[in-house]
Amino acid sequence: MANNPNSRSQGKKPLVACPCCKKEQEWSSENPFRPFCSERCKMIDLGAWAAEEYQIAAEPSVDDYSSSFEDAEGSDYLDRPLH
């Protein structure tokens, strides 16, 4: 984010960059779309989340592996011959 550290001392609101288009804007409660600059940027970001374009990094847990194995147990996957 682009922050102007001198803006608070001068009574101005800090400048931040829109996460989508990077346009600088004042951080203000008057902007209903913040941290985005517009509804368009907000919807673009929402669409990216819905399309699974963003991922949150995490280490797989034991539960992740065991649930995958349980899913395979219920199918004929384990009974198939190996080629």
mmCIF file of the N, C-alpha and C atoms, coordinates in Angstrom:
data_MODEL
# 
_entry.id   MODEL 
# 
loop_
_atom_site.group_PDB 
_atom_site.id 
_atom_site.type_symbol 
_atom_site.label_atom_id 
_atom_site.label_alt_id 
_atom_site.label_comp_id 
_atom_site.label_asym_id 
_atom_site.label_entity_id 
_atom_site.label_seq_id 
_atom_site.pdbx_PDB_ins_code 
_atom_site.Cartn_x 
_atom_site.Cartn_y 
_atom_site.Cartn_z 
_atom_site.occupancy 
_atom_site.B_iso_or_equiv 
_atom_site.pdbx_formal_charge 
_atom_site.auth_seq_id 
_atom_site.auth_comp_id 
_atom_site.auth_asym_id 
_atom_site.auth_atom_id 
_atom_site.pdbx_PDB_model_num 
ATOM 1   N N  . MET A 1 1  ? 0.831   -1.170  0.000   1.00 0.00 ? 1  MET A N  1 
ATOM 2   C CA . MET A 1 1  ? 0.000   0.000   0.000   1.00 0.00 ? 1  MET A CA 1 
ATOM 3   C C  . MET A 1 1  ? 0.880   1.239   0.000   1.00 0.00 ? 1  MET A C  1 
ATOM 4   N N  . ALA A 1 2  ? 0.447   2.218   -0.686  1.00 0.00 ? 2  ALA A N  1 
ATOM 5   C CA . ALA A 1 2  ? 1.189   3.478   -0.711  1.00 0.00 ? 2  ALA A CA 1 
ATOM 6   C C  . ALA A 1 2  ? 0.646   4.357   0.399   1.00 0.00 ? 2  ALA A C  1 
ATOM 7   N N  . ASN A 1 3  ? 1.450   4.594   1.395   1.00 0.00 ? 3  ASN A N  1 
ATOM 8   C CA . ASN A 1 3  ? 1.049   5.443   2.508   1.00 0.00 ? 3  ASN A CA 1 
ATOM 9   C C  . ASN A 1 3  ? 1.907   6.681   2.526   1.00 0.00 ? 3  ASN A C  1 
ATOM 10  N N  . ASN A 1 4  ? 1.306   7.808   2.768   1.00 0.00 ? 4  ASN A N  1 
ATOM 11  C CA . ASN A 1 4  ? 2.034   9.053   2.899   1.00 0.00 ? 4  ASN A CA 1 
ATOM 12  C C  . ASN A 1 4  ? 2.117   9.370   4.387   1.00 0.00 ? 4  ASN A C  1 
ATOM 13  N N  . PRO A 1 5  ? 3.278   9.142   5.036   1.00 0.00 ? 5  PRO A N  1 
ATOM 14  C CA . PRO A 1 5  ? 3.369   9.331   6.482   1.00 0.00 ? 5  PRO A CA 1 
ATOM 15  C C  . PRO A 1 5  ? 3.152   10.769  6.928   1.00 0.00 ? 5  PRO A C  1 
ATOM 16  N N  . ASN A 1 6  ? 3.367   11.740  6.062   1.00 0.00 ? 6  ASN A N  1 
ATOM 17  C CA . ASN A 1 6  ? 3.194   13.145  6.440   1.00 0.00 ? 6  ASN A CA 1 
ATOM 18  C C  . ASN A 1 6  ? 1.745   13.600  6.377   1.00 0.00 ? 6  ASN A C  1 
ATOM 19  N N  . SER A 1 7  ? 0.869   12.805  5.781   1.00 0.00 ? 7  SER A N  1 
ATOM 20  C CA . SER A 1 7  ? -0.500  13.255  5.564   1.00 0.00 ? 7  SER A CA 1 
ATOM 21  C C  . SER A 1 7  ? -1.276  13.419  6.862   1.00 0.00 ? 7  SER A C  1 
ATOM 22  N N  . ARG A 1 8  ? -1.043  12.574  7.852   1.00 0.00 ? 8  ARG A N  1 
ATOM 23  C CA . ARG A 1 8  ? -1.774  12.699  9.110   1.00 0.00 ? 8  ARG A CA 1 
ATOM 24  C C  . ARG A 1 8  ? -1.389  13.968  9.853   1.00 0.00 ? 8  ARG A C  1 
ATOM 25  N N  . SER A 1 9  ? -0.122  14.307  9.811   1.00 0.00 ? 9  SER A N  1 
ATOM 26  C CA . SER A 1 9  ? 0.317   15.498  10.533  1.00 0.00 ? 9  SER A CA 1 
ATOM 27  C C  . SER A 1 9  ? -0.242  16.769  9.904   1.00 0.00 ? 9  SER A C  1 
ATOM 28  N N  . GLN A 1 10 ? -0.611  16.724  8.650   1.00 0.00 ? 10 GLN A N  1 
ATOM 29  C CA . GLN A 1 10 ? -1.163  17.884  7.967   1.00 0.00 ? 10 GLN A CA 1 
ATOM 30  C C  . GLN A 1 10 ? -2.689  17.873  7.970   1.00 0.00 ? 10 GLN A C  1 
ATOM 31  N N  . GLY A 1 11 ? -3.306  16.881  8.652   1.00 0.00 ? 11 GLY A N  1 
ATOM 32  C CA . GLY A 1 11 ? -4.750  16.802  8.721   1.00 0.00 ? 11 GLY A CA 1 
ATOM 33  C C  . GLY A 1 11 ? -5.388  16.150  7.513   1.00 0.00 ? 11 GLY A C  1 
ATOM 34  N N  . LYS A 1 12 ? -4.586  15.634  6.602   1.00 0.00 ? 12 LYS A N  1 
ATOM 35  C CA . LYS A 1 12 ? -5.123  14.960  5.424   1.00 0.00 ? 12 LYS A CA 1 
ATOM 36  C C  . LYS A 1 12 ? -5.248  13.474  5.701   1.00 0.00 ? 12 LYS A C  1 
ATOM 37  N N  . LYS A 1 13 ? -6.119  12.832  4.960   1.00 0.00 ? 13 LYS A N  1 
ATOM 38  C CA . LYS A 1 13 ? -6.281  11.390  5.087   1.00 0.00 ? 13 LYS A CA 1 
ATOM 39  C C  . LYS A 1 13 ? -5.163  10.696  4.318   1.00 0.00 ? 13 LYS A C  1 
ATOM 40  N N  . PRO A 1 14 ? -4.730  9.519   4.799   1.00 0.00 ? 14 PRO A N  1 
ATOM 41  C CA . PRO A 1 14 ? -3.623  8.828   4.120   1.00 0.00 ? 14 PRO A CA 1 
ATOM 42  C C  . PRO A 1 14 ? -4.020  8.350   2.726   1.00 0.00 ? 14 PRO A C  1 
ATOM 43  N N  . LEU A 1 15 ? -3.044  8.286   1.858   1.00 0.00 ? 15 LEU A N  1 
ATOM 44  C CA . LEU A 1 15 ? -3.254  7.764   0.514   1.00 0.00 ? 15 LEU A CA 1 
ATOM 45  C C  . LEU A 1 15 ? -2.942  6.278   0.508   1.00 0.00 ? 15 LEU A C  1 
ATOM 46  N N  . VAL A 1 16 ? -3.803  5.505   -0.139  1.00 0.00 ? 16 VAL A N  1 
ATOM 47  C CA . VAL A 1 16 ? -3.596  4.065   -0.289  1.00 0.00 ? 16 VAL A CA 1 
ATOM 48  C C  . VAL A 1 16 ? -3.810  3.701   -1.750  1.00 0.00 ? 16 VAL A C  1 
ATOM 49  N N  . ALA A 1 17 ? -3.182  2.619   -2.169  1.00 0.00 ? 17 ALA A N  1 
ATOM 50  C CA . ALA A 1 17 ? -3.346  2.146   -3.541  1.00 0.00 ? 17 ALA A CA 1 
ATOM 51  C C  . ALA A 1 17 ? -4.462  1.113   -3.586  1.00 0.00 ? 17 ALA A C  1 
ATOM 52  N N  . CYS A 1 18 ? -5.317  1.211   -4.575  1.00 0.00 ? 18 CYS A N  1 
ATOM 53  C CA . CYS A 1 18 ? -6.372  0.230   -4.792  1.00 0.00 ? 18 CYS A CA 1 
ATOM 54  C C  . CYS A 1 18 ? -5.701  -1.124  -5.049  1.00 0.00 ? 18 CYS A C  1 
ATOM 55  N N  . PRO A 1 19 ? -6.115  -2.189  -4.363  1.00 0.00 ? 19 PRO A N  1 
ATOM 56  C CA . PRO A 1 19 ? -5.488  -3.494  -4.567  1.00 0.00 ? 19 PRO A CA 1 
ATOM 57  C C  . PRO A 1 19 ? -5.659  -4.036  -5.985  1.00 0.00 ? 19 PRO A C  1 
ATOM 58  N N  . CYS A 1 20 ? -6.640  -3.543  -6.703  1.00 0.00 ? 20 CYS A N  1 
ATOM 59  C CA . CYS A 1 20 ? -6.917  -4.046  -8.052  1.00 0.00 ? 20 CYS A CA 1 
ATOM 60  C C  . CYS A 1 20 ? -6.178  -3.254  -9.124  1.00 0.00 ? 20 CYS A C  1 
ATOM 61  N N  . CYS A 1 21 ? -6.405  -1.953  -9.182  1.00 0.00 ? 21 CYS A N  1 
ATOM 62  C CA . CYS A 1 21 ? -5.848  -1.139  -10.271 1.00 0.00 ? 21 CYS A CA 1 
ATOM 63  C C  . CYS A 1 21 ? -4.651  -0.289  -9.848  1.00 0.00 ? 21 CYS A C  1 
ATOM 64  N N  . LYS A 1 22 ? -4.361  -0.265  -8.549  1.00 0.00 ? 22 LYS A N  1 
ATOM 65  C CA . LYS A 1 22 ? -3.219  0.474   -7.982  1.00 0.00 ? 22 LYS A CA 1 
ATOM 66  C C  . LYS A 1 22 ? -3.379  1.992   -8.011  1.00 0.00 ? 22 LYS A C  1 
ATOM 67  N N  . LYS A 1 23 ? -4.566  2.486   -8.339  1.00 0.00 ? 23 LYS A N  1 
ATOM 68  C CA . LYS A 1 23 ? -4.828  3.924   -8.327  1.00 0.00 ? 23 LYS A CA 1 
ATOM 69  C C  . LYS A 1 23 ? -4.791  4.422   -6.885  1.00 0.00 ? 23 LYS A C  1 
ATOM 70  N N  . GLU A 1 24 ? -4.064  5.518   -6.643  1.00 0.00 ? 24 GLU A N  1 
ATOM 71  C CA . GLU A 1 24 ? -3.981  6.072   -5.295  1.00 0.00 ? 24 GLU A CA 1 
ATOM 72  C C  . GLU A 1 24 ? -5.242  6.868   -4.978  1.00 0.00 ? 24 GLU A C  1 
ATOM 73  N N  . GLN A 1 25 ? -5.671  6.740   -3.717  1.00 0.00 ? 25 GLN A N  1 
ATOM 74  C CA . GLN A 1 25 ? -6.875  7.423   -3.266  1.00 0.00 ? 25 GLN A CA 1 
ATOM 75  C C  . GLN A 1 25 ? -6.756  7.698   -1.783  1.00 0.00 ? 25 GLN A C  1 
ATOM 76  N N  . GLU A 1 26 ? -7.561  8.616   -1.287  1.00 0.00 ? 26 GLU A N  1 
ATOM 77  C CA . GLU A 1 26 ? -7.591  8.880   0.148   1.00 0.00 ? 26 GLU A CA 1 
ATOM 78  C C  . GLU A 1 26 ? -8.331  7.751   0.850   1.00 0.00 ? 26 GLU A C  1 
ATOM 79  N N  . TRP A 1 27 ? -7.793  7.307   1.995   1.00 0.00 ? 27 TRP A N  1 
ATOM 80  C CA . TRP A 1 27 ? -8.484  6.315   2.822   1.00 0.00 ? 27 TRP A CA 1 
ATOM 81  C C  . TRP A 1 27 ? -9.540  7.078   3.603   1.00 0.00 ? 27 TRP A C  1 
ATOM 82  N N  . SER A 1 28 ? -10.793 6.890   3.224   1.00 0.00 ? 28 SER A N  1 
ATOM 83  C CA . SER A 1 28 ? -11.869 7.687   3.789   1.00 0.00 ? 28 SER A CA 1 
ATOM 84  C C  . SER A 1 28 ? -13.126 6.851   3.954   1.00 0.00 ? 28 SER A C  1 
ATOM 85  N N  . SER A 1 29 ? -13.865 7.121   5.015   1.00 0.00 ? 29 SER A N  1 
ATOM 86  C CA . SER A 1 29 ? -15.140 6.431   5.219   1.00 0.00 ? 29 SER A CA 1 
ATOM 87  C C  . SER A 1 29 ? -16.173 6.880   4.187   1.00 0.00 ? 29 SER A C  1 
ATOM 88  N N  . GLU A 1 30 ? -15.868 7.931   3.452   1.00 0.00 ? 30 GLU A N  1 
ATOM 89  C CA . GLU A 1 30 ? -16.766 8.407   2.399   1.00 0.00 ? 30 GLU A CA 1 
ATOM 90  C C  . GLU A 1 30 ? -16.730 7.496   1.173   1.00 0.00 ? 30 GLU A C  1 
ATOM 91  N N  . ASN A 1 31 ? -15.705 6.642   1.076   1.00 0.00 ? 31 ASN A N  1 
ATOM 92  C CA . ASN A 1 31 ? -15.602 5.699   -0.041  1.00 0.00 ? 31 ASN A CA 1 
ATOM 93  C C  . ASN A 1 31 ? -16.208 4.369   0.397   1.00 0.00 ? 31 ASN A C  1 
ATOM 94  N N  . PRO A 1 32 ? -17.403 4.024   -0.088  1.00 0.00 ? 32 PRO A N  1 
ATOM 95  C CA . PRO A 1 32 ? -18.058 2.786   0.342   1.00 0.00 ? 32 PRO A CA 1 
ATOM 96  C C  . PRO A 1 32 ? -17.382 1.523   -0.195  1.00 0.00 ? 32 PRO A C  1 
ATOM 97  N N  . PHE A 1 33 ? -16.434 1.668   -1.102  1.00 0.00 ? 33 PHE A N  1 
ATOM 98  C CA . PHE A 1 33 ? -15.796 0.505   -1.718  1.00 0.00 ? 33 PHE A CA 1 
ATOM 99  C C  . PHE A 1 33 ? -14.403 0.236   -1.164  1.00 0.00 ? 33 PHE A C  1 
ATOM 100 N N  . ARG A 1 34 ? -13.960 1.018   -0.202  1.00 0.00 ? 34 ARG A N  1 
ATOM 101 C CA . ARG A 1 34 ? -12.584 0.870   0.280   1.00 0.00 ? 34 ARG A CA 1 
ATOM 102 C C  . ARG A 1 34 ? -12.330 -0.538  0.780   1.00 0.00 ? 34 ARG A C  1 
ATOM 103 N N  . PRO A 1 35 ? -11.203 -1.105  0.552   1.00 0.00 ? 35 PRO A N  1 
ATOM 104 C CA . PRO A 1 35 ? -9.961  -0.506  0.093   1.00 0.00 ? 35 PRO A CA 1 
ATOM 105 C C  . PRO A 1 35 ? -9.881  -0.308  -1.417  1.00 0.00 ? 35 PRO A C  1 
ATOM 106 N N  . PHE A 1 36 ? -10.940 -0.637  -2.131  1.00 0.00 ? 36 PHE A N  1 
ATOM 107 C CA . PHE A 1 36 ? -10.947 -0.469  -3.586  1.00 0.00 ? 36 PHE A CA 1 
ATOM 108 C C  . PHE A 1 36 ? -11.363 0.951   -3.937  1.00 0.00 ? 36 PHE A C  1 
ATOM 109 N N  . CYS A 1 37 ? -11.012 1.375   -5.148  1.00 0.00 ? 37 CYS A N  1 
ATOM 110 C CA . CYS A 1 37 ? -11.344 2.742   -5.549  1.00 0.00 ? 37 CYS A CA 1 
ATOM 111 C C  . CYS A 1 37 ? -12.761 2.844   -6.104  1.00 0.00 ? 37 CYS A C  1 
ATOM 112 N N  . SER A 1 38 ? -13.321 1.714   -6.539  1.00 0.00 ? 38 SER A N  1 
ATOM 113 C CA . SER A 1 38 ? -14.640 1.758   -7.175  1.00 0.00 ? 38 SER A CA 1 
ATOM 114 C C  . SER A 1 38 ? -15.342 0.412   -7.030  1.00 0.00 ? 38 SER A C  1 
ATOM 115 N N  . GLU A 1 39 ? -16.622 0.410   -7.354  1.00 0.00 ? 39 GLU A N  1 
ATOM 116 C CA . GLU A 1 39 ? -17.379 -0.842  -7.339  1.00 0.00 ? 39 GLU A CA 1 
ATOM 117 C C  . GLU A 1 39 ? -16.813 -1.815  -8.372  1.00 0.00 ? 39 GLU A C  1 
ATOM 118 N N  . ARG A 1 40 ? -16.366 -1.286  -9.502  1.00 0.00 ? 40 ARG A N  1 
ATOM 119 C CA . ARG A 1 40 ? -15.794 -2.133  -10.556 1.00 0.00 ? 40 ARG A CA 1 
ATOM 120 C C  . ARG A 1 40 ? -14.601 -2.928  -10.030 1.00 0.00 ? 40 ARG A C  1 
ATOM 121 N N  . CYS A 1 41 ? -13.663 -2.258  -9.369  1.00 0.00 ? 41 CYS A N  1 
ATOM 122 C CA . CYS A 1 41 ? -12.482 -2.945  -8.827  1.00 0.00 ? 41 CYS A CA 1 
ATOM 123 C C  . CYS A 1 41 ? -12.881 -3.947  -7.743  1.00 0.00 ? 41 CYS A C  1 
ATOM 124 N N  . LYS A 1 42 ? -13.860 -3.584  -6.938  1.00 0.00 ? 42 LYS A N  1 
ATOM 125 C CA . LYS A 1 42 ? -14.340 -4.491  -5.894  1.00 0.00 ? 42 LYS A CA 1 
ATOM 126 C C  . LYS A 1 42 ? -14.911 -5.766  -6.516  1.00 0.00 ? 42 LYS A C  1 
ATOM 127 N N  . MET A 1 43 ? -15.690 -5.626  -7.587  1.00 0.00 ? 43 MET A N  1 
ATOM 128 C CA . MET A 1 43 ? -16.299 -6.787  -8.236  1.00 0.00 ? 43 MET A CA 1 
ATOM 129 C C  . MET A 1 43 ? -15.267 -7.628  -8.988  1.00 0.00 ? 43 MET A C  1 
ATOM 130 N N  . ILE A 1 44 ? -14.257 -6.989  -9.564  1.00 0.00 ? 44 ILE A N  1 
ATOM 131 C CA . ILE A 1 44 ? -13.178 -7.734  -10.226 1.00 0.00 ? 44 ILE A CA 1 
ATOM 132 C C  . ILE A 1 44 ? -12.479 -8.620  -9.201  1.00 0.00 ? 44 ILE A C  1 
ATOM 133 N N  . ASP A 1 45 ? -12.195 -8.071  -8.031  1.00 0.00 ? 45 ASP A N  1 
ATOM 134 C CA . ASP A 1 45 ? -11.533 -8.835  -6.977  1.00 0.00 ? 45 ASP A CA 1 
ATOM 135 C C  . ASP A 1 45 ? -12.424 -9.976  -6.480  1.00 0.00 ? 45 ASP A C  1 
ATOM 136 N N  . LEU A 1 46 ? -13.699 -9.703  -6.292  1.00 0.00 ? 46 LEU A N  1 
ATOM 137 C CA . LEU A 1 46 ? -14.634 -10.743 -5.857  1.00 0.00 ? 46 LEU A CA 1 
ATOM 138 C C  . LEU A 1 46 ? -14.695 -11.872 -6.881  1.00 0.00 ? 46 LEU A C  1 
ATOM 139 N N  . GLY A 1 47 ? -14.725 -11.511 -8.162  1.00 0.00 ? 47 GLY A N  1 
ATOM 140 C CA . GLY A 1 47 ? -14.733 -12.520 -9.219  1.00 0.00 ? 47 GLY A CA 1 
ATOM 141 C C  . GLY A 1 47 ? -13.477 -13.367 -9.217  1.00 0.00 ? 47 GLY A C  1 
ATOM 142 N N  . ALA A 1 48 ? -12.340 -12.756 -8.917  1.00 0.00 ? 48 ALA A N  1 
ATOM 143 C CA . ALA A 1 48 ? -11.081 -13.509 -8.851  1.00 0.00 ? 48 ALA A CA 1 
ATOM 144 C C  . ALA A 1 48 ? -11.118 -14.514 -7.704  1.00 0.00 ? 48 ALA A C  1 
ATOM 145 N N  . TRP A 1 49 ? -11.681 -14.123 -6.564  1.00 0.00 ? 49 TRP A N  1 
ATOM 146 C CA . TRP A 1 49 ? -11.820 -15.072 -5.454  1.00 0.00 ? 49 TRP A CA 1 
ATOM 147 C C  . TRP A 1 49 ? -12.771 -16.197 -5.844  1.00 0.00 ? 49 TRP A C  1 
ATOM 148 N N  . ALA A 1 50 ? -13.895 -15.862 -6.477  1.00 0.00 ? 50 ALA A N  1 
ATOM 149 C CA . ALA A 1 50 ? -14.879 -16.874 -6.864  1.00 0.00 ? 50 ALA A CA 1 
ATOM 150 C C  . ALA A 1 50 ? -14.315 -17.850 -7.890  1.00 0.00 ? 50 ALA A C  1 
ATOM 151 N N  . ALA A 1 51 ? -13.435 -17.366 -8.755  1.00 0.00 ? 51 ALA A N  1 
ATOM 152 C CA . ALA A 1 51 ? -12.814 -18.220 -9.772  1.00 0.00 ? 51 ALA A CA 1 
ATOM 153 C C  . ALA A 1 51 ? -11.590 -18.960 -9.223  1.00 0.00 ? 51 ALA A C  1 
ATOM 154 N N  . GLU A 1 52 ? -11.353 -18.818 -7.925  1.00 0.00 ? 52 GLU A N  1 
ATOM 155 C CA . GLU A 1 52 ? -10.228 -19.469 -7.243  1.00 0.00 ? 52 GLU A CA 1 
ATOM 156 C C  . GLU A 1 52 ? -8.881  -19.077 -7.840  1.00 0.00 ? 52 GLU A C  1 
ATOM 157 N N  . GLU A 1 53 ? -8.780  -17.807 -8.273  1.00 0.00 ? 53 GLU A N  1 
ATOM 158 C CA . GLU A 1 53 ? -7.508  -17.295 -8.784  1.00 0.00 ? 53 GLU A CA 1 
ATOM 159 C C  . GLU A 1 53 ? -6.546  -16.961 -7.651  1.00 0.00 ? 53 GLU A C  1 
ATOM 160 N N  . TYR A 1 54 ? -7.077  -16.754 -6.449  1.00 0.00 ? 54 TYR A N  1 
ATOM 161 C CA . TYR A 1 54 ? -6.246  -16.491 -5.278  1.00 0.00 ? 54 TYR A CA 1 
ATOM 162 C C  . TYR A 1 54 ? -6.182  -17.765 -4.449  1.00 0.00 ? 54 TYR A C  1 
ATOM 163 N N  . GLN A 1 55 ? -5.052  -17.984 -3.824  1.00 0.00 ? 55 GLN A N  1 
ATOM 164 C CA . GLN A 1 55 ? -4.894  -19.136 -2.943  1.00 0.00 ? 55 GLN A CA 1 
ATOM 165 C C  . GLN A 1 55 ? -4.212  -18.681 -1.669  1.00 0.00 ? 55 GLN A C  1 
ATOM 166 N N  . ILE A 1 56 ? -4.614  -19.264 -0.568  1.00 0.00 ? 56 ILE A N  1 
ATOM 167 C CA . ILE A 1 56 ? -3.982  -18.995 0.707   1.00 0.00 ? 56 ILE A CA 1 
ATOM 168 C C  . ILE A 1 56 ? -3.050  -20.161 0.994   1.00 0.00 ? 56 ILE A C  1 
ATOM 169 N N  . ALA A 1 57 ? -1.786  -19.865 1.154   1.00 0.00 ? 57 ALA A N  1 
ATOM 170 C CA . ALA A 1 57 ? -0.791  -20.914 1.375   1.00 0.00 ? 57 ALA A CA 1 
ATOM 171 C C  . ALA A 1 57 ? -0.992  -21.563 2.739   1.00 0.00 ? 57 ALA A C  1 
ATOM 172 N N  . ALA A 1 58 ? -0.925  -22.876 2.760   1.00 0.00 ? 58 ALA A N  1 
ATOM 173 C CA . ALA A 1 58 ? -1.035  -23.621 4.010   1.00 0.00 ? 58 ALA A CA 1 
ATOM 174 C C  . ALA A 1 58 ? -0.386  -24.982 3.829   1.00 0.00 ? 58 ALA A C  1 
ATOM 175 N N  . GLU A 1 59 ? 0.125   -25.497 4.918   1.00 0.00 ? 59 GLU A N  1 
ATOM 176 C CA . GLU A 1 59 ? 0.680   -26.845 4.903   1.00 0.00 ? 59 GLU A CA 1 
ATOM 177 C C  . GLU A 1 59 ? -0.480  -27.833 5.022   1.00 0.00 ? 59 GLU A C  1 
ATOM 178 N N  . PRO A 1 60 ? -0.465  -28.919 4.240   1.00 0.00 ? 60 PRO A N  1 
ATOM 179 C CA . PRO A 1 60 ? -1.533  -29.911 4.375   1.00 0.00 ? 60 PRO A CA 1 
ATOM 180 C C  . PRO A 1 60 ? -1.473  -30.572 5.753   1.00 0.00 ? 60 PRO A C  1 
ATOM 181 N N  . SER A 1 61 ? -2.630  -30.827 6.311   1.00 0.00 ? 61 SER A N  1 
ATOM 182 C CA . SER A 1 61 ? -2.693  -31.464 7.622   1.00 0.00 ? 61 SER A CA 1 
ATOM 183 C C  . SER A 1 61 ? -2.953  -32.959 7.457   1.00 0.00 ? 61 SER A C  1 
ATOM 184 N N  . VAL A 1 62 ? -2.831  -33.696 8.532   1.00 0.00 ? 62 VAL A N  1 
ATOM 185 C CA . VAL A 1 62 ? -3.102  -35.133 8.512   1.00 0.00 ? 62 VAL A CA 1 
ATOM 186 C C  . VAL A 1 62 ? -4.546  -35.373 8.098   1.00 0.00 ? 62 VAL A C  1 
ATOM 187 N N  . ASP A 1 63 ? -5.451  -34.520 8.544   1.00 0.00 ? 63 ASP A N  1 
ATOM 188 C CA . ASP A 1 63 ? -6.861  -34.668 8.186   1.00 0.00 ? 63 ASP A CA 1 
ATOM 189 C C  . ASP A 1 63 ? -7.075  -34.564 6.684   1.00 0.00 ? 63 ASP A C  1 
ATOM 190 N N  . ASP A 1 64 ? -6.304  -33.711 6.007   1.00 0.00 ? 64 ASP A N  1 
ATOM 191 C CA . ASP A 1 64 ? -6.427  -33.588 4.555   1.00 0.00 ? 64 ASP A CA 1 
ATOM 192 C C  . ASP A 1 64 ? -6.103  -34.908 3.879   1.00 0.00 ? 64 ASP A C  1 
ATOM 193 N N  . TYR A 1 65 ? -5.054  -35.563 4.339   1.00 0.00 ? 65 TYR A N  1 
ATOM 194 C CA . TYR A 1 65 ? -4.652  -36.834 3.738   1.00 0.00 ? 65 TYR A CA 1 
ATOM 195 C C  . TYR A 1 65 ? -5.644  -37.944 4.066   1.00 0.00 ? 65 TYR A C  1 
ATOM 196 N N  . SER A 1 66 ? -6.108  -37.998 5.308   1.00 0.00 ? 66 SER A N  1 
ATOM 197 C CA . SER A 1 66 ? -7.009  -39.081 5.692   1.00 0.00 ? 66 SER A CA 1 
ATOM 198 C C  . SER A 1 66 ? -8.360  -38.949 4.999   1.00 0.00 ? 66 SER A C  1 
ATOM 199 N N  . SER A 1 67 ? -8.846  -37.731 4.795   1.00 0.00 ? 67 SER A N  1 
ATOM 200 C CA . SER A 1 67 ? -10.133 -37.575 4.112   1.00 0.00 ? 67 SER A CA 1 
ATOM 201 C C  . SER A 1 67 ? -10.010 -37.973 2.646   1.00 0.00 ? 67 SER A C  1 
ATOM 202 N N  . SER A 1 68 ? -8.860  -37.735 2.029   1.00 0.00 ? 68 SER A N  1 
ATOM 203 C CA . SER A 1 68 ? -8.652  -38.169 0.645   1.00 0.00 ? 68 SER A CA 1 
ATOM 204 C C  . SER A 1 68 ? -8.654  -39.681 0.558   1.00 0.00 ? 68 SER A C  1 
ATOM 205 N N  . PHE A 1 69 ? -8.046  -40.345 1.530   1.00 0.00 ? 69 PHE A N  1 
ATOM 206 C CA . PHE A 1 69 ? -8.004  -41.801 1.544   1.00 0.00 ? 69 PHE A CA 1 
ATOM 207 C C  . PHE A 1 69 ? -9.397  -42.371 1.758   1.00 0.00 ? 69 PHE A C  1 
ATOM 208 N N  . GLU A 1 70 ? -10.173 -41.740 2.663   1.00 0.00 ? 70 GLU A N  1 
ATOM 209 C CA . GLU A 1 70 ? -11.535 -42.205 2.917   1.00 0.00 ? 70 GLU A CA 1 
ATOM 210 C C  . GLU A 1 70 ? -12.392 -42.059 1.674   1.00 0.00 ? 70 GLU A C  1 
ATOM 211 N N  . ASP A 1 71 ? -12.197 -41.009 0.906   1.00 0.00 ? 71 ASP A N  1 
ATOM 212 C CA . ASP A 1 71 ? -12.944 -40.839 -0.340  1.00 0.00 ? 71 ASP A CA 1 
ATOM 213 C C  . ASP A 1 71 ? -12.602 -41.955 -1.313  1.00 0.00 ? 71 ASP A C  1 
ATOM 214 N N  . ALA A 1 72 ? -11.343 -42.339 -1.382  1.00 0.00 ? 72 ALA A N  1 
ATOM 215 C CA . ALA A 1 72 ? -10.913 -43.396 -2.294  1.00 0.00 ? 72 ALA A CA 1 
ATOM 216 C C  . ALA A 1 72 ? -11.432 -44.752 -1.843  1.00 0.00 ? 72 ALA A C  1 
ATOM 217 N N  . GLU A 1 73 ? -11.568 -44.968 -0.526  1.00 0.00 ? 73 GLU A N  1 
ATOM 218 C CA . GLU A 1 73 ? -12.061 -46.245 -0.025  1.00 0.00 ? 73 GLU A CA 1 
ATOM 219 C C  . GLU A 1 73 ? -13.481 -46.523 -0.486  1.00 0.00 ? 73 GLU A C  1 
ATOM 220 N N  . GLY A 1 74 ? -14.295 -45.492 -0.583  1.00 0.00 ? 74 GLY A N  1 
ATOM 221 C CA . GLY A 1 74 ? -15.685 -45.669 -0.961  1.00 0.00 ? 74 GLY A CA 1 
ATOM 222 C C  . GLY A 1 74 ? -15.882 -45.924 -2.443  1.00 0.00 ? 74 GLY A C  1 
ATOM 223 N N  . SER A 1 75 ? -14.849 -45.826 -3.227  1.00 0.00 ? 75 SER A N  1 
ATOM 224 C CA . SER A 1 75 ? -14.978 -46.029 -4.671  1.00 0.00 ? 75 SER A CA 1 
ATOM 225 C C  . SER A 1 75 ? -14.278 -47.317 -5.067  1.00 0.00 ? 75 SER A C  1 
ATOM 226 N N  . ASP A 1 76 ? -14.363 -47.638 -6.346  1.00 0.00 ? 76 ASP A N  1 
ATOM 227 C CA . ASP A 1 76 ? -13.674 -48.834 -6.837  1.00 0.00 ? 76 ASP A CA 1 
ATOM 228 C C  . ASP A 1 76 ? -12.228 -48.524 -7.214  1.00 0.00 ? 76 ASP A C  1 
ATOM 229 N N  . TYR A 1 77 ? -11.766 -47.361 -6.851  1.00 0.00 ? 77 TYR A N  1 
ATOM 230 C CA . TYR A 1 77 ? -10.405 -46.942 -7.197  1.00 0.00 ? 77 TYR A CA 1 
ATOM 231 C C  . TYR A 1 77 ? -9.360  -47.921 -6.670  1.00 0.00 ? 77 TYR A C  1 
ATOM 232 N N  . LEU A 1 78 ? -9.534  -48.397 -5.436  1.00 0.00 ? 78 LEU A N  1 
ATOM 233 C CA . LEU A 1 78 ? -8.552  -49.300 -4.833  1.00 0.00 ? 78 LEU A CA 1 
ATOM 234 C C  . LEU A 1 78 ? -8.624  -50.707 -5.419  1.00 0.00 ? 78 LEU A C  1 
ATOM 235 N N  . ASP A 1 79 ? -9.729  -51.060 -6.053  1.00 0.00 ? 79 ASP A N  1 
ATOM 236 C CA . ASP A 1 79 ? -9.897  -52.398 -6.618  1.00 0.00 ? 79 ASP A CA 1 
ATOM 237 C C  . ASP A 1 79 ? -9.429  -52.500 -8.059  1.00 0.00 ? 79 ASP A C  1 
ATOM 238 N N  . ARG A 1 80 ? -9.033  -51.389 -8.649  1.00 0.00 ? 80 ARG A N  1 
ATOM 239 C CA . ARG A 1 80 ? -8.598  -51.410 -10.044 1.00 0.00 ? 80 ARG A CA 1 
ATOM 240 C C  . ARG A 1 80 ? -7.223  -52.058 -10.168 1.00 0.00 ? 80 ARG A C  1 
ATOM 241 N N  . PRO A 1 81 ? -7.010  -52.809 -11.243 1.00 0.00 ? 81 PRO A N  1 
ATOM 242 C CA . PRO A 1 81 ? -5.677  -53.393 -11.453 1.00 0.00 ? 81 PRO A CA 1 
ATOM 243 C C  . PRO A 1 81 ? -4.670  -52.308 -11.819 1.00 0.00 ? 81 PRO A C  1 
ATOM 244 N N  . LEU A 1 82 ? -3.442  -52.506 -11.401 1.00 0.00 ? 82 LEU A N  1 
ATOM 245 C CA . LEU A 1 82 ? -2.372  -51.575 -11.742 1.00 0.00 ? 82 LEU A CA 1 
ATOM 246 C C  . LEU A 1 82 ? -1.862  -51.887 -13.133 1.00 0.00 ? 82 LEU A C  1 
ATOM 247 N N  . HIS A 1 83 ? -1.585  -50.895 -13.920 1.00 0.00 ? 83 HIS A N  1 
ATOM 248 C CA . HIS A 1 83 ? -1.069  -51.103 -15.287 1.00 0.00 ? 83 HIS A CA 1 
ATOM 249 C C  . HIS A 1 83 ? 0.333   -50.650 -15.375 1.00 0.00 ? 83 HIS A C  1 
# 
